[in-house]
Amino acid sequence: MILTKRKQAIQANADEQASSRDAWMGKNAYYYRDDRAYMRFLVRPGQSVLELGCGTGELLDALEPSRGVGVDLSARMVEVASSRYPRLEFRQGDVEDKDFLESLDGPFDVIVLSDTIGYFEDCAQALENLHCLCTPATRLVIAYHNWFWEPVLRLGEALGLKMPSVEMNWLSTDDTLGFLHLADFESVRSEWRQIVPHRLLGLGTLLNRFIGTLPLVRRLSLRNYLVARPLRGTALPNPSVTVLIPCRNERGNIEKAVTRLPRFCRDIEILFVEGHSQDGTLDEIRRVIDVHPEHDIKVLVQDGKGKGDAVCKGFANARGDILMILDADLTVPPEDLPKFYKAIASGKGEFINGSRLVYPMQDQAMRFLNLLANRTFSWLFTWLLNQRYTDTLCGTKVLSRRNYEILHANRDYFGDFDPFGDFNLIFGAAKLNLKVVEVPIRYAAREYGETQISRFRHGWLLLKMVVFAYRKLKSF
């Protein structure tokens, strides 16, 4: 392994600090505790994890991987890590050496670069080399210091408050995004944490939780996080589809939902989930099944109540590779579903969300107060989720069955909180770091029946969702 003079200096400094790293971490225990907590939020337990620049292994162990591999340039760091965490694998090597990376027996579910990208000689090339360890579902988790804090951290080193380091690359978020783009990776999530990296008798905790999460202010935080996905090989090979149609008192829309649905792929299952209607909806579905044998139509009857329960039961019984929700009121036209299919099958997105608030809508399709509330909540959820949402309550949402099964298996983090069904999927997609893409649709007025939404009762539930999301996604 031939190293440049800069890497030799990095290696020598790390070897020297390996035995004292615990003491330095103890001096900054609050900073490390918060960092570990957020990294555990980003990386689910039980995944295969590769950490590049693993130090003495504390972070890799904290992530609870099913298979954990740590790499560091420092032989002394690797020696300490191996003795402390024998269930994990640690190797010495240069993470910018492509031949070395190919020897690591990938791929991995997650590749972590915590305080590593600042030491790369060629950031774009180093990131591009990681493709040999990735599948389309792999996530890069990159954590690094905000360039704005460089003078403060240098002062901390001079005062003996921070572990000494060698000269590093001080990158802005935009710099890192640029390198990811050059290397054929795409950001799916970004966050900024710790405007105060010390507890300060509890004041730092309060400032970080309630002030440091605010727009603009959070950009001043010490710690930056990016999650990215590979852009190579993301397209799905001609996937089949289940179109799930939850319905309650929608008798007049059932046949239209079938006859207006385009044949946009080779294999489409239409799955109605009926919610104890009073207008003969279930009988109408059975009639439509009989008169349209050219379609694969099935029907289930809900055990519980609400759209969320219907979606959960329907997806559990769906057979398609891709799962789509189409509301039975047909305010989202069935004719628009090919756009959603193209977005996910092409690999452009992993969670496709419809938006009713881009194009002009039919008269009376949405009342003014509903429109105002939807725009307000969209702004709030964009901030909470760190992904752009123009419309959280559009009923049409699309994801792969594989990702839904992972999402459903990890529901314990949020619990059974959502009567709509929309937020269970939105929050779950955020927790899984899925790439969100919105497809604008032209929202139509309902032609049959009455809306199931109560403006004020469900508006209050939406406010509770905001508070719930803030606690689970921001202030922890």
C-alpha positions as CSV (number, residue, x, y, z in Angstrom):
1,M,0.0,0.0,0.0
2,I,1.7,3.1,-1.3
3,L,0.5,6.3,0.4
4,T,0.8,10.0,-0.5
5,K,2.5,12.3,2.0
6,R,-0.9,13.6,3.1
7,K,-2.2,10.1,3.7
8,Q,1.0,9.2,5.6
9,A,0.3,12.2,7.9
10,I,-3.3,11.1,8.4
11,Q,-2.2,7.5,9.2
12,A,0.5,8.7,11.6
13,N,-1.9,11.0,13.4
14,A,-4.6,8.2,13.7
15,D,-2.0,5.7,15.0
16,E,-0.9,8.2,17.6
17,Q,-4.5,9.0,18.8
18,A,-5.8,5.4,18.9
19,S,-5.0,4.8,22.5
20,S,-6.4,8.2,23.7
21,R,-9.5,8.3,21.5
22,D,-11.8,7.2,24.4
23,A,-10.6,10.1,26.5
24,W,-11.3,12.6,23.7
25,M,-14.7,11.1,23.2
26,G,-15.4,11.4,26.9
27,K,-14.6,15.1,26.8
28,N,-17.3,15.5,24.1
29,A,-19.8,12.8,25.2
30,Y,-22.9,14.8,24.4
31,Y,-21.7,15.4,20.8
32,Y,-21.0,11.7,20.3
33,R,-24.2,10.6,22.0
34,D,-26.4,12.8,19.7
35,D,-24.4,11.7,16.6
36,R,-24.9,8.1,17.4
37,A,-28.6,8.5,18.1
38,Y,-29.2,10.1,14.6
39,M,-27.0,7.5,12.9
40,R,-29.1,4.8,14.4
41,F,-32.2,6.6,13.1
42,L,-30.7,6.5,9.6
43,V,-29.5,2.9,9.7
44,R,-31.8,0.1,10.8
45,P,-30.5,-2.7,13.0
46,G,-29.9,-5.9,11.2
47,Q,-28.5,-4.5,8.0
48,S,-25.2,-5.3,6.5
49,V,-23.0,-2.2,7.1
50,L,-19.6,-1.2,5.8
51,E,-18.0,1.7,7.6
52,L,-15.1,3.4,5.8
53,G,-12.9,5.2,8.3
54,C,-14.1,3.3,11.3
55,G,-11.7,4.4,13.9
56,T,-11.9,2.2,17.0
57,G,-15.3,0.8,15.9
58,E,-17.8,2.4,18.3
59,L,-20.1,3.7,15.7
60,L,-20.2,0.4,13.7
61,D,-21.0,-1.5,16.9
62,A,-23.7,1.0,17.8
63,L,-25.5,0.4,14.5
64,E,-26.1,-3.3,15.4
65,P,-25.4,-4.7,11.9
66,S,-26.1,-8.3,10.8
67,R,-22.7,-8.1,9.2
68,G,-20.4,-5.3,10.1
69,V,-17.1,-4.5,8.3
70,G,-14.9,-1.6,9.3
71,V,-12.0,-0.2,7.3
72,D,-9.4,2.3,8.5
73,L,-6.1,3.5,7.3
74,S,-4.6,3.2,10.8
75,A,-3.3,-0.2,11.8
76,R,-3.5,0.9,15.4
77,M,-7.1,1.9,15.2
78,V,-8.0,-1.5,13.5
79,E,-6.1,-3.3,16.3
80,V,-8.1,-1.6,19.0
81,A,-11.4,-2.1,17.2
82,S,-10.8,-5.8,16.6
83,S,-10.0,-6.4,20.3
84,R,-13.1,-4.6,21.4
85,Y,-15.7,-5.9,19.0
86,P,-14.7,-9.4,17.9
87,R,-18.1,-10.1,16.3
88,L,-17.3,-7.5,13.7
89,E,-14.7,-7.6,10.9
90,F,-12.0,-4.9,10.8
91,R,-9.4,-4.4,8.1
92,Q,-6.6,-1.9,7.4
93,G,-6.6,-0.4,4.0
94,D,-6.9,2.7,1.8
95,V,-10.6,3.3,1.1
96,E,-9.6,5.1,-2.1
97,D,-8.0,2.0,-3.5
98,K,-10.5,0.4,-5.8
99,D,-8.8,-3.0,-5.8
100,F,-8.9,-3.0,-2.0
101,L,-12.6,-2.2,-2.0
102,E,-13.4,-5.0,-4.4
103,S,-11.8,-7.4,-2.0
104,L,-14.3,-6.6,0.8
105,D,-16.9,-9.2,-0.3
106,G,-19.8,-6.8,-1.0
107,P,-22.5,-5.7,-1.6
108,F,-23.7,-4.0,1.6
109,D,-27.0,-2.5,2.6
110,V,-25.4,0.6,4.0
111,I,-22.0,2.2,3.5
112,V,-21.1,4.7,6.2
113,L,-18.6,7.5,5.8
114,S,-18.5,9.4,9.1
115,D,-15.9,12.1,9.1
116,T,-14.2,10.4,6.2
117,I,-15.0,12.4,3.1
118,G,-12.9,15.3,4.4
119,Y,-9.8,13.1,4.1
120,F,-10.3,11.9,0.5
121,E,-7.7,12.9,-2.1
122,D,-10.3,12.8,-4.9
123,C,-13.8,12.9,-3.5
124,A,-15.6,12.2,-6.8
125,Q,-13.4,9.2,-7.7
126,A,-13.5,7.8,-4.2
127,L,-17.3,7.8,-4.3
128,E,-17.5,6.4,-7.8
129,N,-15.3,3.5,-6.7
130,L,-18.1,2.5,-4.2
131,H,-20.4,1.2,-6.9
132,C,-18.7,-2.2,-6.8
133,L,-20.1,-2.6,-3.2
134,C,-23.6,-1.4,-4.0
135,T,-27.0,-2.7,-5.1
136,P,-29.7,-0.3,-6.2
137,A,-31.1,-0.5,-2.7
138,T,-27.8,0.4,-1.0
139,R,-27.6,3.7,0.9
140,L,-24.6,5.8,1.5
141,V,-24.7,7.6,4.8
142,I,-22.3,10.6,4.9
143,A,-21.7,12.6,8.1
144,Y,-19.3,15.5,8.3
145,H,-18.6,18.8,10.0
146,N,-20.1,22.0,8.7
147,W,-17.3,24.2,7.0
148,F,-18.7,27.1,9.0
149,W,-17.3,25.6,12.2
150,E,-13.7,25.2,11.0
151,P,-12.3,28.2,13.1
152,V,-14.2,27.0,16.2
153,L,-12.9,23.4,15.9
154,R,-9.4,24.6,15.2
155,L,-9.6,26.7,18.4
156,G,-10.9,23.6,20.3
157,E,-7.8,21.7,19.1
158,A,-5.5,24.5,20.3
159,L,-7.2,24.5,23.7
160,G,-7.0,20.8,24.1
161,L,-10.8,20.3,23.9
162,K,-10.8,18.3,20.6
163,M,-8.8,15.5,19.3
164,P,-6.0,16.8,17.0
165,S,-6.4,16.2,13.3
166,V,-4.6,16.9,10.1
167,E,-5.7,19.3,7.4
168,M,-8.9,18.1,5.8
169,N,-11.4,19.1,3.0
170,W,-14.0,21.5,4.4
171,L,-17.0,20.8,2.2
172,S,-20.4,22.5,2.1
173,T,-23.5,20.4,1.6
174,D,-23.6,21.7,-2.0
175,D,-20.0,20.6,-2.5
176,T,-20.8,17.1,-1.3
177,L,-23.9,16.9,-3.5
178,G,-21.8,17.9,-6.5
179,F,-19.4,15.1,-5.8
180,L,-22.2,12.6,-5.4
181,H,-23.7,13.7,-8.8
182,L,-20.4,13.3,-10.5
183,A,-20.1,9.8,-9.1
184,D,-23.6,8.7,-10.2
185,F,-25.2,8.9,-6.7
186,E,-28.3,10.9,-5.8
187,S,-29.2,12.5,-2.5
188,V,-32.4,11.2,-0.9
189,R,-32.1,12.9,2.5
190,S,-30.2,15.7,4.2
191,E,-30.2,16.9,7.8
192,W,-28.3,19.3,10.0
193,R,-27.9,18.8,13.8
194,Q,-26.3,20.3,16.9
195,I,-26.1,24.1,16.8
196,V,-24.7,23.6,20.3
197,P,-22.4,20.4,20.6
198,H,-22.5,20.4,24.4
199,R,-25.2,19.7,27.0
200,L,-24.6,23.0,28.9
201,L,-26.6,21.8,31.9
202,G,-29.6,21.0,29.6
203,L,-29.6,24.3,27.7
204,G,-27.8,22.8,24.8
205,T,-30.3,20.0,24.6
206,L,-33.2,22.5,24.5
207,L,-31.6,24.7,21.9
208,N,-30.8,21.7,19.7
209,R,-34.3,20.2,20.0
210,F,-36.5,23.3,19.6
211,I,-34.3,26.0,17.9
212,G,-31.7,24.1,16.0
213,T,-34.3,22.2,14.0
214,L,-35.9,25.4,12.6
215,P,-35.5,26.3,8.9
216,L,-32.4,28.5,8.2
217,V,-31.1,28.1,11.8
218,R,-30.4,24.4,11.3
219,R,-27.9,25.3,8.5
220,L,-25.6,26.7,11.2
221,S,-25.4,23.3,12.9
222,L,-22.0,21.6,13.5
223,R,-23.1,18.2,12.0
224,N,-24.3,17.6,8.5
225,Y,-25.8,14.4,7.2
226,L,-26.5,13.2,3.7
227,V,-28.1,9.9,2.6
228,A,-27.6,9.0,-1.1
229,R,-28.5,6.1,-3.4
230,P,-26.8,4.7,-6.5
231,L,-28.3,5.7,-9.8
232,R,-26.9,2.7,-11.7
233,G,-29.2,-0.2,-12.3
234,T,-32.3,1.3,-10.6
235,A,-34.8,0.5,-13.4
236,L,-37.2,-2.4,-12.7
237,P,-37.7,-5.1,-15.4
238,N,-41.3,-4.9,-16.5
239,P,-42.8,-5.2,-13.1
240,S,-46.4,-6.3,-12.4
241,V,-48.9,-4.0,-10.6
242,T,-51.6,-4.3,-8.0
243,V,-54.0,-1.3,-8.1
244,L,-55.6,-1.1,-4.7
245,I,-59.0,0.7,-4.5
246,P,-60.3,1.2,-1.0
247,C,-64.0,1.9,-1.2
248,R,-66.9,2.8,1.0
249,N,-70.3,3.9,-0.3
250,E,-68.8,4.3,-3.9
251,R,-71.3,2.1,-5.8
252,G,-71.5,4.6,-8.8
253,N,-67.7,4.7,-9.3
254,I,-66.8,1.0,-9.2
255,E,-67.3,0.1,-12.9
256,K,-65.7,3.4,-14.0
257,A,-62.6,2.6,-12.0
258,V,-62.2,-0.6,-14.0
259,T,-63.1,0.5,-17.5
260,R,-61.1,3.8,-17.3
261,L,-58.0,2.1,-16.1
262,P,-55.4,1.9,-19.0
263,R,-53.5,-1.4,-19.7
264,F,-50.2,0.2,-18.9
265,C,-48.2,-3.0,-18.2
266,R,-48.4,-6.7,-18.9
267,D,-49.9,-7.8,-15.6
268,I,-52.4,-5.7,-13.6
269,E,-54.3,-6.9,-10.6
270,I,-57.3,-4.7,-9.5
271,L,-58.0,-5.2,-5.8
272,F,-61.0,-3.6,-4.2
273,V,-61.1,-3.4,-0.4
274,E,-64.7,-2.7,0.7
275,G,-65.4,-0.9,3.9
276,H,-68.9,-2.0,5.0
277,S,-70.9,0.3,2.6
278,Q,-74.6,1.1,2.9
279,D,-75.2,1.7,-0.8
280,G,-74.6,-1.8,-2.3
281,T,-70.9,-1.2,-3.2
282,L,-69.9,-4.8,-2.4
283,D,-72.7,-6.2,-4.6
284,E,-71.6,-3.8,-7.4
285,I,-68.0,-5.0,-7.2
286,R,-69.1,-8.6,-7.5
287,R,-71.3,-7.7,-10.5
288,V,-68.3,-5.9,-12.2
289,I,-66.1,-8.9,-11.6
290,D,-68.6,-11.1,-13.4
291,V,-69.1,-8.8,-16.4
292,H,-65.4,-8.0,-16.9
293,P,-63.6,-11.3,-16.9
294,E,-60.9,-9.7,-19.1
295,H,-59.5,-8.0,-16.0
296,D,-58.0,-9.7,-12.9
297,I,-60.3,-8.2,-10.3
298,K,-60.6,-9.3,-6.7
299,V,-62.4,-8.0,-3.6
300,L,-61.7,-8.1,0.1
301,V,-63.9,-6.8,2.9
302,Q,-62.3,-4.8,5.7
303,D,-62.0,-6.2,9.2
304,G,-61.6,-2.7,10.7
305,K,-62.5,0.8,9.7
306,G,-60.8,3.6,7.8
307,K,-58.6,3.9,4.7
308,G,-55.5,3.0,6.7
309,D,-56.9,-0.3,7.6
310,A,-58.0,-0.9,4.1
311,V,-54.6,-0.2,2.6
312,C,-52.9,-2.4,5.2
313,K,-55.2,-5.4,4.4
314,G,-55.0,-4.8,0.6
315,F,-51.3,-4.6,0.4
316,A,-50.9,-7.7,2.6
317,N,-52.9,-9.6,0.0
318,A,-51.6,-8.0,-3.2
319,R,-49.5,-10.0,-5.6
320,G,-48.0,-7.2,-7.8
321,D,-44.4,-6.2,-7.8
322,I,-45.6,-2.5,-7.6
323,L,-48.4,-1.4,-5.3
324,M,-50.6,1.5,-6.2
325,I,-53.5,3.2,-4.4
326,L,-56.4,4.6,-6.4
327,D,-59.1,6.3,-4.4
328,A,-62.6,5.1,-5.4
329,D,-63.9,8.7,-5.7
330,L,-61.9,8.9,-8.9
331,T,-60.8,12.5,-8.2
332,V,-57.4,11.3,-9.2
333,P,-58.1,10.0,-12.8
334,P,-57.3,6.4,-13.4
335,E,-55.9,7.5,-16.7
336,D,-53.0,9.1,-14.9
337,L,-51.7,5.9,-13.3
338,P,-49.3,5.1,-16.3
339,K,-47.3,8.2,-15.2
340,F,-46.8,6.7,-11.7
341,Y,-45.8,3.4,-13.2
342,K,-43.2,5.0,-15.5
343,A,-41.8,7.0,-12.6
344,I,-41.2,3.9,-10.4
345,A,-40.4,1.3,-13.1
346,S,-37.7,3.6,-14.6
347,G,-36.0,3.9,-11.3
348,K,-36.5,7.7,-11.0
349,G,-38.2,7.2,-7.7
350,E,-38.9,4.6,-5.0
351,F,-41.9,6.3,-3.4
352,I,-44.2,8.0,-5.9
353,N,-46.6,10.6,-4.4
354,G,-49.4,12.2,-6.4
355,S,-49.9,16.0,-6.2
356,R,-53.2,17.7,-6.7
357,L,-51.8,21.2,-6.1
358,V,-49.6,21.9,-9.2
359,Y,-52.1,22.0,-12.0
360,P,-55.4,23.9,-11.9
361,M,-58.2,21.7,-10.7
362,Q,-61.9,21.5,-11.7
363,D,-64.3,23.9,-10.1
364,Q,-65.3,22.8,-6.6
365,A,-62.9,19.9,-6.6
366,M,-61.3,21.3,-3.4
367,R,-62.8,24.0,-1.2
368,F,-60.7,27.1,-0.5
369,L,-60.1,26.3,3.2
370,N,-59.1,22.7,2.3
371,L,-56.7,24.0,-0.3
372,L,-55.1,26.5,2.1
373,A,-54.7,23.8,4.8
374,N,-53.2,21.4,2.3
375,R,-50.6,23.9,1.2
376,T,-49.7,24.8,4.8
377,F,-49.4,21.1,5.8
378,S,-47.3,20.4,2.7
379,W,-44.8,23.1,3.7
380,L,-44.6,21.7,7.2
381,F,-44.1,18.1,6.1
382,T,-41.4,19.2,3.6
383,W,-39.5,20.7,6.5
384,L,-40.2,17.7,8.8
385,L,-39.3,15.0,6.3
386,N,-36.4,16.9,4.5
387,Q,-38.0,15.9,1.2
388,R,-40.2,18.1,-1.0
389,Y,-43.9,17.4,-0.7
390,T,-46.5,19.6,-2.4
391,D,-49.4,17.5,-1.3
392,T,-49.4,15.0,1.5
393,L,-53.1,13.9,1.3
394,C,-53.3,13.0,-2.4
395,G,-54.7,9.4,-2.2
396,T,-52.5,8.0,-5.0
397,K,-49.2,6.7,-3.6
398,V,-47.0,4.0,-5.2
399,L,-44.1,1.9,-4.0
400,S,-42.6,-1.5,-4.6
401,R,-44.0,-4.5,-2.7
402,R,-40.4,-5.2,-1.4
403,N,-40.1,-1.7,0.1
404,Y,-43.6,-1.9,1.5
405,E,-42.8,-5.2,3.3
406,I,-39.7,-3.6,4.8
407,L,-41.8,-0.5,5.8
408,H,-44.5,-2.6,7.3
409,A,-42.0,-4.8,9.3
410,N,-40.5,-1.6,10.8
411,R,-43.8,0.0,11.8
412,D,-43.0,-0.2,15.5
413,Y,-40.9,3.0,15.3
414,F,-44.1,5.0,14.6
415,G,-46.8,2.7,15.9
416,D,-50.4,2.5,14.9
417,F,-51.0,6.2,14.6
418,D,-52.6,7.0,11.2
419,P,-56.3,6.6,10.4
420,F,-55.7,8.0,6.9
421,G,-53.1,5.5,5.7
422,D,-51.2,8.3,3.9
423,F,-48.9,9.2,6.7
424,N,-48.0,5.6,7.6
425,L,-46.6,5.4,4.1
426,I,-45.0,8.8,4.0
427,F,-43.3,8.6,7.3
428,G,-42.3,5.0,6.6
429,A,-40.7,6.0,3.3
430,A,-38.8,8.8,5.1
431,K,-37.5,6.3,7.7
432,L,-36.4,3.9,5.0
433,N,-34.6,6.8,3.1
434,L,-36.6,6.1,-0.1
435,K,-36.3,8.4,-3.0
436,V,-39.5,10.4,-3.2
437,V,-40.8,11.7,-6.6
438,E,-44.1,13.6,-7.0
439,V,-46.3,13.2,-10.1
440,P,-48.7,16.1,-10.6
441,I,-52.2,15.2,-11.6
442,R,-55.3,17.2,-12.6
443,Y,-57.7,16.9,-9.7
444,A,-61.3,16.2,-10.7
445,A,-64.5,16.9,-8.9
446,R,-66.3,13.9,-7.4
447,E,-69.2,12.7,-9.6
448,Y,-70.8,10.2,-7.2
449,G,-71.3,10.1,-3.5
450,E,-70.0,12.3,-0.7
451,T,-66.5,12.9,0.6
452,Q,-65.5,10.8,3.7
453,I,-63.3,13.7,4.9
454,S,-64.4,16.0,7.7
455,R,-62.7,19.4,7.3
456,F,-62.3,20.2,11.0
457,R,-62.1,16.8,12.5
458,H,-59.5,15.6,10.1
459,G,-57.8,19.0,10.2
460,W,-57.2,18.5,13.9
461,L,-55.8,15.0,13.2
462,L,-53.4,16.6,10.7
463,L,-52.2,19.0,13.4
464,K,-51.6,16.0,15.6
465,M,-49.6,14.4,12.8
466,V,-47.3,17.4,12.6
467,V,-46.6,17.1,16.3
468,F,-46.1,13.4,16.1
469,A,-43.7,13.7,13.1
470,Y,-41.7,16.4,14.9
471,R,-41.2,14.1,17.9
472,K,-40.3,11.1,15.8
473,L,-38.3,12.7,13.0
474,K,-36.7,15.9,14.4
475,S,-36.5,16.4,18.2
476,F,-34.8,13.3,19.5
